Amino acid sequence: MNDKGILIKNIYYMLTYAFHVLRQTNYEEIEVEDFDNIHDMFAAILGKGVARQLKQGLYREYITNDEDLSVKRGKIVIPGTIKNRLQHKQKLNCEFDELSENNIFNQILKTTMMCLLRQPNVKQEHKSVLKKALLLFDSVDYIEPYEIRWDRLRFQKNNQEYRMLLNICDLVLEGLLLSTEPGDVKMATFLDEQRMCRLYEKFILEYYRYHHPELHPNPDQIDWDTDEGKLDLLPTMQTDITLKTKDRTLIIDAKYYAHTLQTQFDVQSIHSGNLYQIYTYVNNLKAKKHGEVAGMLLYAKTEELIQPNNQFTISGNQITVTTLDLNLPFSAIADQLESIAAEYFTEEIRKTG
């Protein structure tokens, strides 16, 4: 599945739920705007977000500098200072920490804006906003996209608002096709399946958190139904989304694949690993918890002719395999999610509705 299988505006709505900051008023114009392609939409969101961040001030963190100075600052570096004396320079080689905007967070923002400016499918009005913002990034270095270590980014209280912006940057930069020629960058026509899977999963979780807090939506950890053996060698069972009340639990595994069914010897079937996983989750949780426990594999619908829409009872456990159609107006997507919740938690939703 590529982004052409999803209405572009729906990716905006998915981001809206995944990152609550998009609900703030300065993004309202984007909600009513039409986009021809996803990269133009990313440029619009990033332009708004960076402009807002510039008003608050760019995030700064302490950077270690090593400079030759006329007066002492920070710690004197002896080898460097001796070298200066031997070269008849009346300078102290000093190492000091300084609050700087030239950190990895702002470097990623600058790099992403520069990459989007090179794309012919981004509208001029959105490019103008990015160009204006870049004027205030003069002290920030460009970083090559392949040098970014996304797993090393650490968010804290002072840079929490960067979380959404850098996730947009991740979607943009990891969707680039980097040629062998330095600086020659072309945009891929689709988003990486793994990253879209994470967005799809987070969207569903945050949708239920926002609209149905009474169902306590969370990614829960399930204990293995065993009291013998070396338990720390067993893999962790972490659900994507668990909806639960006192007497009922629904475990949802969100799946975003190019093909919703696997094919072997020209025979199509449900992905075996997915089915084993959801069954294992349900079976182990049911052994530990009173009440009904059900499982659901919720695939993002593709354009394939055959789509799974089945319900099974396996060892007394209800397992549903179905799809969520993202290529519909968002109100229809919300209706699908509401139907899932209503089917399993009719009474609870009626009480809070």
N, C-alpha and C positions, 0 to 999 in steps of 0.2 A: 504494500500500500504506500502511495506517495501522497504529498500534500494536495494533489489534484483530486484525491478521493475524499477530501474533507473540504467543506466550504471554508474559504480563507477566514471569513469572519468568525467561524466557530473556533479556530485556533486562538483568536483573540479572547473569546469567552472562556476557553479552557485555561488560558493564562490568567484571566481575571480571577478565576476561582483558585488556581494553584498559587497565585501570588496576590494576597489581599490588597497590596498597595495599589493595584490597578483600579480599585474601586474609588480611589481618591478623585476629587473633582477635576484635577488638571488633565485627566485622561478622558473626560466626557466627550470631547470632539471626536476621538478615535472611534467611539462606539457607534456613531452615526455615519462614519465615513466608509466608502466602498473602496476595496483594494483589488487590484488586478493580479497581484502576486504576493506571496508571503513575505518576501524580502522588503517590499515597499511598506508592508504593515510593520515589520520589525523596525524599519527606519523611523516610522512615525512614533512608535512606542518609545524607542530609544531616545529620539529627539526630545520628546516630552519629559521623559525620566531624567535625562542628563540636565536639561534646563532647570528642572525642579531642584536637582542636586546642587547645581551651581549657585542657586539662590541661597541655599542653606550653607554652602561652602563645601568644597571637595574634601573627601576624607584624607586626613594626613596621619602618617605614622613615622616613628623614629627610624631614620636611615643613618647608617654609619658612614661618615666621610673621612677621607684621608687626604689632607692638603698641607702644602707648605705655606706657613703664615709668619707674619712679622711679630705677632704677639702670641703667647701661649693660649691655646683653647683646648679644653678636654685633656687628653693624655698625650704627652710627648712620646713619639716613636723614636727611640734611640738610633737604630740603624739608618733610618731616613735622615735624621738630623745630622749624623756624622757624615753621611754622603754629601749633604748640602755644604757642610764646612769644608770638606775636601775640594769641593768645586767652587769655593770662595763665595758661597751664597749665604747671606745673613738671614736665613730663614729656619724656622722650627718646623719639623715634620710632625703634624699633630693628627690625632685620631679623635673624632668627636661625633656625638649623636645629635641629629637635628630633625625637627619635625618637617616632613616634606610631603608635597602632593605627588612627587615622582615615585609612587609605589605601584605594586603589581595590579591593584584594583583599578587605579586610574589609567594605567598603561593598557589594560585590557579594553577599557571603554574607548580610549583613543584609537587603538588598533581596529576595533570593530567599526567605529564611525568612519575611519579612513577606507576600510574595505567596502562598506556600503556605498560610499561616495563613488567608488569605481564601477558600480553596477548600473548598467544602462536601464534596467527595469525599475529603478527607484525614481519616483517623481521628483521634479525639480524643486517643488515647494518643500519636500521633506529633506532634500539635499541642502537647501538653503539654511534650514534649522540646524542641521549637523555642522555645516561650515561655520556658522555663527558660534556654536558651542566650542568648536575646535580652536577658535582664537584664544580661548581661555585655558587651553591645555598646552600652551607653549612650553611650559617648564616640565611637561610630562613626556617621557620617551615612548617611542613606538616599539612594540615587541613583536617578533615574528610569531604568528599563530601557533606554529608547531612547537614553540619553546614554552608555551603556557602549561604549567602543571596544575590542572584544575583540582586534582585531589589534595593539593597542598593549601588551598585557600581556606582561611579560617575566619569565620564571621563572629563578631562580638557586638556589644551594645553600640559602639561608635560607628559601625559600618553595616548594621542590619539592613538598611534601606538599599544597599548595594546588592543584596541577595537576588532580588528580582532582575535588576539590570544585568548582572553577570550571568544569570541563567539565560537571558535573551542573547547575550554575547556568545555564550556556549553554543546555543542553537544555531547562531549565524556562522561563527567561525568553524565549528566542526562540520558544518554543511558545505564548507568550501572545498573545491577541487584545486589543490595546490599543484601547479605545473612545475616542471624542472627548472623553468626560467625564474630567477629571483624577481619578485615584485609582480609577476604576471599571474594574477589571481582571477579565477572564474568561479561563479556561484553554482553550486549544484542545483538541480531542479527539484530535489526532494530532500527532506530531512532524514537524518540517520534514524533507522528503525528503533534502535535501542533508546535514543533520547526521546523520540516520540512516545515510546512505551512508558517511560518514566513520567512524561507530562500527562499522558492518558490516565495512568494510575493515580497520580496526584490530583488531577481534576476530579475524578469520581469521588475520591476520599474527601476532598474539600467541599464538593457539592453537598454531600450528605452531612458533613460537619456544620455547614452554614444553614441548611434547610431542615435538618432533622437531628438536632443535638440530643433529642430524647432517645435516639438509638445508639448513642455513645460510639460514634464511628471512630475507629482507630486501627492502625496496623498492630495486631496483637501477637504475642509470642505464645505458642502452644507447647505444653510439656508432653513429653513422650509417656505413654501409658506403660511404664515399667518401673520396677523398684529394685531390679538386679542388674549387675554388670557395670561397666565403666561408662557412666552416663555422659561424661564430658567428651567422649569420642563420638557421640551421636550428633548429627547435624542439627542446627537450629531451625525450628519451624516458625517462620515469621510470615503472617498473612499480609496481603496487600491492604485489604479493607475488611474489618469485622463490624457488623451491625448487630447489636444485642440489646435485649431487655432481660428481665428476670427469668422468663421462661422460654425465650426463643433466641437463637443465634443464627445469623447468616454470614458465612465466610465467602467473600468475593475475591477471586483471582482475576485481575485485569490483564488481558493479553492483547498486544498490538503487533500483528504479524502481517506480512505480505500475503500469506495464505492461511485462511482460518482452519483448513483441514490438511492433514498429511496424506501423501499419496504413495502407495507401495504396491507394485505389480498392477498398476492401473486401478487400484481400489482405494477410495478415499475413506478416511476415518478420522476421528478426533485425535489430536496430538496425544500420544500415549503418556508421555512424561507429565503433561498438564493434568490428565485425568488421574494418574497415580498420585500426583501431589495433592490435589484437592480432596481426593478420597482419604488420603493419609491424615490431612488436617482435620477433616470432619470426624473420622473414626477415633483419633486420639483425644480430641476435645470432648466428644460425646462420652467417652469413658470417664472423664474427669468432672463433667458438668451435668447437672440435672436439667431436664427440659429438652426441647427439640433443637437439633443442630442440623443445618442444611448447608450445602456448598453450591457455588456457582462459578463457572468459567464464563467470563464476560469478554468476548472478543470484539474488537473494533471491526465493524462490518466492512467487507471488501466488495469489489465489483464482480466477484466470482458468481457463477450461476447457482452453485449449491452452497448454502449457508447453514450452519448448525442451529437447530432450534429444538432441543430435545430435553426431556426430563426423565431421569432414571431413579429407581429405588435400588440401591446396592447395599446389601447386608442391613437393610432397614433404614439406610440413610438416603435422603433426597439429594440428588446431584442434578443440577440444571446446567446445560451448555447452550448458550445463546449469544446473540450479537447486539451491539449498540450501534445504530446507524448515525454516523457523524456527518453525513452528507445531506442533512435536513436543516430547516430553520431551527435556531437554538431552542425555541419553545417546544419543538417536537422532541428534541434530545432530552430536555428536562422532563417531558411527559413520560419518556421511556424509563428514566431513572425513578420517577415517582411511582410508576407501575410496579417496578421491582420491589420498592419499599412497601407499597400497599399490599402486594401479594403475601408478603411474609409477616407484616406487622400492622394489619388492618386496625385492630383495636387501639394500639398505642398511638397511631397517627390520628385516628378519629378523636381521641381524648385531647390531643394537643392542637388539633386543627381548628 
